[in-house]
Amino acid sequence: MKQAEVKSQSRRDFFRKAGLGAGALGATAVTLAAGRGEAAEPVRSASAAGYRETDHVKKYYELAKF
């Protein structure tokens, strides 16, 4: 039986492939970032004035012993 020949990778090939991988990663990041727009401001109605202690919140506080 013959042993399988293992081709070692040269340092130059390693850095070439690493550079191509980094370039592809950068291009992907730029593409994904370009697709994002700024988030729209949430629409607040007059009834949404922030925190309100409703019945279910009071029940939670009671059960949690706050």
Backbone hydrogen bonds, N-H to C=O, Kabsch-Sander energy under -0.5 kcal/mol:
donor,donor_aa,acceptor,acceptor_aa,energy
7,K,5,E,-0.6
8,S,6,V,-0.7
14,F,10,S,-2.2
15,F,11,R,-2.4
16,R,12,R,-1.9
17,K,13,D,-2.4
18,A,14,F,-2.3
19,G,15,F,-2.2
20,L,16,R,-2.0
21,G,17,K,-2.2
22,A,18,A,-2.4
23,G,19,G,-2.2
24,A,20,L,-2.3
25,L,21,G,-2.3
26,G,22,A,-2.3
27,A,23,G,-2.4
28,T,24,A,-2.1
29,A,25,L,-2.2
30,V,26,G,-2.3
31,T,27,A,-2.1
32,L,28,T,-2.6
33,A,29,A,-2.4
34,A,30,V,-2.0
35,G,31,T,-1.0
36,R,32,L,-0.5
36,R,33,A,-0.8
44,R,42,P,-0.6
45,S,43,V,-0.5
48,A,45,S,-0.9
49,A,47,S,-1.5
54,T,52,R,-1.3
58,K,54,T,-2.4
59,K,55,D,-2.3
60,Y,56,H,-1.8
61,Y,57,V,-2.4
62,E,58,K,-2.1
63,L,59,K,-2.4
64,A,60,Y,-2.7
65,K,61,Y,-0.7
66,F,61,Y,-2.3
